[in-house]
Amino acid sequence: MTSFKSIMAALLLTATAGLSTQAQSNSEANLQSPPRNIVKFNLAGLAARNYQLQYERVLSRRISLALSYRTMPKGSVPFKSKLLNLVDDQNFTDAVTNLEISGTALTPEVRIYLGKGYGQGFYIAPFYRNASFDATGAKISFETLPGKEESISLAGKTKTNSGGILFGAQWGLGKHVSLDWWILGPHIGTGKADLVGVPSKTLTAYEQERLRQELDNMDFPLKNVSYTVGPNRTDVKLDGTLGGVRAGLSLGVRF
């Protein structure tokens, strides 16, 4: 006859085995599916005065959604001294020396993970970017008489809409920390700029014509150019195709 102690021992062993199996199952689930919310800060952008946050939500092993917001406070062109050393052109030097820019960008993306998954490993991410920039202090100089120059100072806003594909990889540094490398993200789209130029003095009819000639010869980043030149104001409108590249290294917190 089975004793009461034997029955209790058997029940205890069964319960212990069940708890052990459940704990193992939970451990495997946690290993396969780490925390699905990730907030990241782009460390690489600091060198260019860009402050960028990204929120990523892991939906499944292969798919996640991410949204990035970037802001650049007003200041001189990043790496200005290096640019001036690389480009030996007086018009470029005049335009960049006193130029100050600021801007924001919003970038949603869909990530497709090809490796480990659940927000880890190599991924491909189609994305859309909406960006705007404000610029002041861009200088255009033009010759009026031999040895004599006048100038206008341009200011205005540029807006762009583009789409592209980002190739990257993300690793878990423990359960609650991640490292996200945006390896390469080429994108292309459209841009529009509205700029207003103020001359250093009231321009004569001859000086206005010389300014028109200078604008005709300038190589703008957007190819469709129209402008109206007056004695005290010049309006420049640009639009066309514009491209760029995303890259970065972000440190994130998973929760």
Secondary structure, DSSP 8 states (H G I E B T S, - for coil): ---HHHHHHHHHHHHHHHHHHHHHHHHHHHHHS--SEEEEEESGGGGGT-EEEEEEEE-SSSEEEEEEEEEEEEEE-TTHHHHHHH---HHHHHHHHT-EEEEEEEEEEEEEE-SS-SS-EEEEEEEEEEEEEEEEEEEEEEEEETTEEEEEEEEEEEEEEEEEEEEEEEEESSSSEEEEEEEEEEEEEEEEEEEEEEESS---HHHHHHHHHHHHH---SSSEEEEEE-SS-EEEEEEEEEEEEEEEEEEEEE-
